[in-house]
Amino acid sequence: MALRRGDGGVLLDIRLTPNAAHNRVEGVIIDGEGRPRLKIKVTAIPENGKANSALVKLMSKSTKRGKGDFEIISGKLDRNKTLLIKGDPVPVEAEIRKWLESK
């Protein structure tokens, strides 16, 4: 699973594709290193943090959580990212797992 508990919330591993035709969450994939990642596409370009901002906006809208609940903690300049979803890890993990199952 691309989701795990971390300090201050849960961590979600993501494979982000910028310059896509549509903003969308495509589901969990296995990357080249054999790690599960949530595949997400955004229309924003990978310049000046625009794709990262679009990722946070899409996650916020899709999960119905505030933008401040999300923080990219690794991979800011890479397609492979780790996103921290802030909050009490137990209920946040349950909420995000349920959301992922719907994808």
Phi, psi and omega in degrees: 000143181281004186241137177206157180284145177218183177290121176083009179159211177238152181253135180236122178274131188230145169248108184261132175244112177277175178060030180277166179288328182218153171280125179196154174260124187258349181114179184274134176236169172253123182281182182297340179265005180082013180263139175286139178218147175277122182272123181229139177242139176229153181279342183293155178274153180277064183220132177056033176076010183295319180293322178296318178297320179294324177298311180298317180298316180296316179295320179299312181293316184292323182264355182060044177237157179292151179301328180292348178280353185242139177214128175280113184259346172206150178085027182302330180250019185230159175288327178273120186230158169240124183252128174268126174254110190284147177141182177296119188304323185294304180291327179295317179299315180298317180297314183289323176301315179299317178297316180297322179297335180278353182268000000 
